[in-house]
Amino acid sequence: MADTTTTTLTEAIPTIVASALLELDEGNIVQPLVTDVPFPGAGVIHQTPFIRRLAAEADDSLASQAMDAGTSDETSPSSATVGVHASYIQLKDIAALGTIDDMAAVAGQLIGQSLVVRKDLDLVTLFTSFTTNQGSSTTTAFAPADLYDAYGSLRRYYAPLPYHLVLHPTQIWSSTGLIVLFDNSSDAIQSRGLGTVGEDFARFGFAGMAMGFNLWVDANIVYNTANGSGAAFSRQAIKNVRKRDFMIEIERDSAEVANKIVGSEIRGEAVLRNLHGNEMQFPSYS
């Protein structure tokens, strides 16, 4: 006897493919936290000069003081060069017609997602440019003093509130991470009370603020061997310069029987006030 099975009827059984799921990326974490600078008109280099403060005198015989943009506490000028950031997909007609999902829409989503990631990567890369580094270790875990020192450094140089702390996930959730400061162990910051940071971590696994900083998680922070550089900063620590915002264009390529789908934006970034940011270089794991 011969049974009729899925094997014998392989060619006759339709294959149903579920809707495509995209690989996930980290979102736009840092850009809303820094200084936004529209840069219309001519030019590709945006410069922000800093003019040194004056010193008031205590008598009526005054000495003239020059307005000096060359000896500021900050690097003057802060210079950002804008450039094109883009992604491109050539979508063949037969591929678009032969798939279940709207592949043009998926292409647009992928392009937009790639540019968001590119922007966040460019911004978090600037964290290593801050002169003050509260960590610089591949093995030493977070200690309360690291956040005290970062907060004090920002206040010392007149950085306006609010302050933000952006860290890689494993700089928060690991045996050397920020979470150990609030785990109620003998050497932790004592925060057992209702509504405290320790309770938030214990109940939700996350706290929106820690020791004066708004806490943000960004998996785009890059690791060099065993550690990576997050940052504690105020808004004017970094500037994001926008020449032209995101644009999607579709061009027909008849010879290839396809549509060219291009997404692009023109922007740049730079450290604006070096003293308004602290690098937080710590291990990513125990």
C-alpha positions in Angstrom: 0.0 0.0 0.0 1.1 3.6 -0.7 0.1 6.4 1.6 -0.5 9.9 0.3 1.5 12.2 2.5 2.9 15.7 2.6 6.1 14.2 1.1 4.4 12.8 -1.9 2.5 16.0 -2.5 5.3 18.4 -1.8 4.9 20.2 -5.1 1.2 20.7 -4.7 1.1 22.1 -1.1 1.2 25.9 -1.0 3.8 27.6 1.2 2.4 30.4 3.3 5.1 32.9 4.5 4.3 35.1 7.4 4.8 38.9 7.3 8.5 39.8 7.4 10.0 40.8 10.7 12.8 43.3 10.6 16.0 43.0 12.6 15.8 45.4 15.6 18.1 48.3 16.2 18.6 50.8 19.0 16.5 54.0 18.5 17.2 57.7 18.6 18.4 58.0 22.2 21.0 60.8 22.3 19.7 63.4 19.7 16.8 64.7 21.8 19.2 65.2 24.7 21.7 67.5 23.0 21.6 70.9 21.4 19.7 71.0 18.0 21.2 73.5 15.5 19.3 74.2 12.2 21.9 75.2 9.6 20.1 76.5 6.5 21.8 78.5 3.7 25.3 78.3 2.3 28.3 76.5 3.9 29.1 73.0 5.2 31.1 73.9 8.3 29.2 75.2 11.4 31.3 77.0 13.9 30.3 78.1 17.4 32.9 80.5 19.0 33.2 81.1 22.7 34.1 84.5 24.1 36.0 84.5 27.4 34.4 85.9 30.5 35.4 89.3 32.0 36.6 89.9 35.5 34.9 92.8 37.4 37.1 95.2 39.3 36.6 96.7 42.7 37.7 100.3 42.2 37.1 103.3 39.9 40.3 103.0 37.9 39.4 100.4 35.4 41.6 98.6 32.9 40.2 97.8 29.5 39.6 94.1 28.9 39.6 92.6 25.4 36.7 90.5 24.2 38.7 87.4 23.5 37.4 84.3 21.6 40.8 82.6 21.5 41.5 81.8 25.2 38.1 80.4 26.3 37.8 77.5 28.8 36.1 75.7 25.9 37.6 74.7 22.6 36.8 77.7 20.4 35.3 77.5 17.9 33.3 74.3 18.1 33.3 73.1 14.5 30.9 70.6 12.9 31.1 69.6 9.2 27.8 68.5 7.7 27.7 65.6 5.3 25.3 63.3 3.5 24.1 60.2 5.3 22.0 57.9 3.2 20.8 54.3 2.4 19.7 52.9 -1.0 17.6 50.0 -2.1 17.0 48.8 -5.6 13.7 47.0 -5.5 13.1 44.8 -8.6 9.5 44.6 -9.8 9.4 40.8 -9.7 10.6 40.8 -6.1 7.9 43.4 -5.1 5.2 41.4 -6.9 6.3 38.1 -5.6 6.2 38.9 -1.9 3.3 39.0 0.5 4.3 42.3 2.2 4.5 45.7 0.6 8.3 45.6 0.0 8.4 49.3 -0.9 7.0 50.2 2.5 9.5 47.7 4.1 12.3 49.3 2.2 11.3 52.8 3.5 11.2 51.5 7.1 14.6 49.9 6.7 16.1 53.0 5.3 14.7 55.2 8.0 15.8 52.8 10.7 19.4 52.7 9.3 19.6 56.5 9.4 18.4 56.7 12.9 21.0 54.2 14.0 23.7 56.1 12.0 22.9 59.3 13.8 22.9 57.8 17.2 26.2 56.0 16.5 27.8 59.3 15.4 26.6 61.0 18.6 27.6 58.3 21.1 31.0 58.2 19.5 31.6 61.8 20.7 31.4 60.5 24.3 35.1 59.5 24.1 36.0 63.1 23.2 35.1 64.5 26.6 38.4 65.4 28.5 37.1 64.4 31.9 36.8 60.6 32.3 35.3 59.3 35.5 36.1 55.6 34.8 38.8 54.5 32.3 38.9 50.9 33.6 38.3 47.5 32.2 37.7 45.9 35.6 36.6 48.5 38.2 32.9 48.5 38.8 30.7 51.6 39.3 31.1 53.3 42.7 29.0 56.1 44.2 31.9 58.4 43.9 31.9 58.2 40.1 28.5 59.7 39.9 29.2 62.2 42.7 32.3 63.3 40.8 30.5 63.6 37.5 27.7 65.7 39.0 30.2 67.9 40.8 32.2 68.4 37.6 29.2 69.5 35.6 28.1 71.9 38.4 31.7 73.3 38.7 31.7 74.4 35.1 28.1 75.9 35.2 26.5 73.2 33.1 22.7 73.9 33.3 20.3 71.2 34.5 18.9 68.7 33.6 21.8 66.2 33.6 21.7 63.0 31.6 23.5 59.7 32.1 23.6 57.5 28.9 25.0 54.0 29.4 25.2 50.7 27.5 22.7 48.1 28.9 25.5 45.9 30.4 27.0 49.0 32.1 23.7 49.1 34.0 22.6 45.4 34.4 25.7 43.5 35.4 27.7 42.6 38.5 30.0 45.6 37.7 27.1 47.9 36.5 25.2 50.8 37.9 22.5 48.6 39.4 24.9 47.2 42.1 24.8 50.7 43.7 21.2 50.1 44.6 21.0 46.4 45.3 20.8 46.8 49.1 24.0 44.9 49.7 26.2 46.1 52.6 28.3 48.4 50.4 25.3 49.8 48.3 23.7 53.2 48.7 21.0 52.7 51.3 17.8 53.3 49.4 15.3 50.7 50.7 12.4 53.1 51.3 9.2 53.3 49.4 9.6 55.1 46.1 13.4 55.1 46.1 15.7 54.2 43.3 16.5 50.9 44.9 12.8 49.9 45.0 12.4 51.0 41.4 15.3 48.7 40.3 13.9 45.9 42.5 10.4 46.1 41.2 10.7 47.3 37.6 14.4 46.5 36.8 14.9 50.2 35.9 14.9 53.7 37.4 14.3 56.8 35.5 16.7 58.8 37.6 19.8 57.9 39.6 21.7 60.3 41.8 20.7 63.5 40.0 20.9 62.1 36.4 18.1 61.1 34.0 19.1 57.6 33.1 19.1 56.4 29.5 20.1 53.1 27.9 21.8 53.0 24.5 23.0 49.7 23.0 24.8 51.7 20.2 27.7 52.5 22.5 30.6 50.6 21.1 32.9 48.4 23.2 36.7 48.3 22.9 37.5 44.8 24.3 36.0 44.9 27.8 34.8 48.4 28.3 32.8 51.1 26.7 32.2 54.8 27.1 28.9 56.2 28.2 28.6 59.8 29.3 27.1 62.1 31.9 26.3 65.5 30.3 24.2 68.6 30.0 22.4 69.6 26.8 25.1 72.0 25.5 27.8 69.3 25.7 27.1 68.3 22.1 25.5 69.9 19.1 23.6 68.1 16.3 23.7 70.3 13.2 20.9 69.8 10.6 21.5 71.0 7.1 18.6 69.1 5.5 16.3 66.7 7.3 15.3 63.2 6.2 14.0 62.7 2.6 12.8 59.7 0.7 13.1 59.7 -3.1 12.0 57.0 -5.6 13.4 56.9 -9.1 12.3 54.4 -11.8 15.1 52.3 -13.5 13.4 50.9 -16.5 16.4 49.1 -17.8 16.6 47.1 -14.5 12.7 46.8 -14.2 13.1 48.2 -10.7 12.6 51.2 -8.4 15.5 52.9 -6.8 14.6 54.0 -3.3 16.9 56.4 -1.5 16.7 57.9 1.9 19.1 60.7 3.0 19.7 63.5 5.4 22.5 66.1 5.6 23.8 66.8 9.1 26.9 66.9 11.3 27.8 66.7 15.0 30.5 68.0 17.3 31.3 68.5 21.0 30.0 72.0 21.8 31.1 72.5 25.5 33.7 69.9 26.5 33.3 70.8 30.2 29.6 70.1 30.1 30.2 66.4 29.6 32.1 63.6 31.4 33.1 60.3 29.7 31.9 57.3 31.8 34.2 54.5 30.7 33.4 51.3 32.6 33.3 47.6 32.1 30.4 46.0 30.2 30.4 42.8 32.3 32.0 41.2 35.4 
